[in-house]
Amino acid sequence: MHIENHPVFSNMKLEPVTIYFEGLPLKAYKHQSIAAALMGNEINRLGASRKNVQARGLFCARGRCCSCYMTVNGEDHVQACMKRVEKGMEIFTNKEDPAIRSEGE
């Protein structure tokens, strides 16, 4: 469900790319946010809350909350609403809290 013909922006020149969500290849478009690309592929569950283990998805869509944090190309806690897709990008839901370094390390 990607928007290809917008009533205001008219026909948008979209360059298709392949991204991988949990190892599954998906169609996306260059310059889309990761969240928009996933939603365009009918993926709305971006992770789970660590306390109640409830589904998390896109909430504010402007980088102010932590609902869309995902692991992207091995980097934990990337905001899916703020990061644009790149060809071959590997995206995973965050399964645990990130390792935090102590001051001595």
C-alpha positions in Angstrom: 0.0 0.0 0.0 2.6 2.5 -1.0 1.4 5.9 -2.2 2.5 6.3 -5.8 0.1 8.9 -7.1 -0.6 11.6 -4.4 -3.4 14.1 -5.0 -1.2 17.0 -3.9 2.3 15.9 -4.9 1.0 14.1 -8.1 3.1 11.4 -9.6 6.2 10.9 -7.5 9.4 9.6 -9.0 10.0 6.6 -6.8 13.2 4.5 -7.0 12.4 1.0 -5.7 14.8 -0.7 -3.4 14.8 -4.0 -1.5 15.1 -4.0 2.3 15.0 -6.9 4.7 12.7 -7.1 7.7 13.5 -10.1 10.0 15.2 -11.6 6.9 12.1 -11.2 4.7 12.8 -9.1 1.5 10.4 -6.2 1.1 9.8 -3.6 -1.6 10.5 0.0 -0.4 11.3 3.3 -2.0 14.4 5.4 -1.6 13.8 8.4 0.6 10.9 6.7 2.6 11.3 6.4 6.3 11.8 2.8 7.6 8.4 3.1 9.3 6.6 4.2 6.1 8.3 1.4 4.2 7.2 -1.2 6.7 3.7 0.2 6.9 3.5 0.1 3.1 4.2 -3.6 3.4 1.5 -4.0 6.0 3.9 -4.4 8.9 2.6 -2.3 11.8 4.2 -4.1 14.8 7.7 -2.6 15.1 8.6 -4.1 18.5 7.3 -4.9 22.0 7.3 -2.9 25.2 9.8 -4.5 27.6 7.6 -4.2 30.7 4.3 -5.4 29.5 5.5 -7.2 26.3 2.8 -5.4 24.3 3.0 -4.5 20.6 4.7 -1.2 19.7 4.2 0.6 16.5 4.4 4.1 15.0 3.1 6.6 17.5 4.3 10.2 17.0 6.1 9.8 13.6 8.4 12.7 14.4 11.2 11.3 16.6 9.8 12.4 20.0 8.8 9.0 21.4 10.5 5.6 21.6 7.7 3.5 20.1 9.5 2.8 16.8 13.0 1.9 17.9 14.4 -0.9 15.8 17.7 -2.6 15.1 19.0 -1.4 11.7 22.1 -2.9 10.1 23.2 -4.1 13.6 22.7 -0.7 15.3 20.2 -0.9 18.2 17.6 1.7 19.0 17.3 3.4 15.6 14.1 5.5 15.3 12.3 4.0 12.3 10.3 7.2 11.7 13.5 9.3 11.3 15.8 7.0 9.3 15.4 6.7 5.6 15.6 3.3 3.8 18.7 2.3 1.9 19.2 -0.6 -0.5 19.8 -3.9 1.3 19.1 -2.5 4.7 18.6 -5.2 7.4 15.9 -4.3 9.9 14.9 -6.2 13.1 12.6 -5.5 16.0 14.5 -4.8 19.3 14.3 -7.9 21.4 16.0 -6.6 24.5 17.5 -3.4 26.1 20.9 -2.3 24.7 24.1 -3.1 26.6 25.1 0.0 28.5 28.8 0.7 29.2 30.0 1.5 32.6 32.2 4.6 33.1 35.3 2.5 33.4 35.0 0.9 30.0 
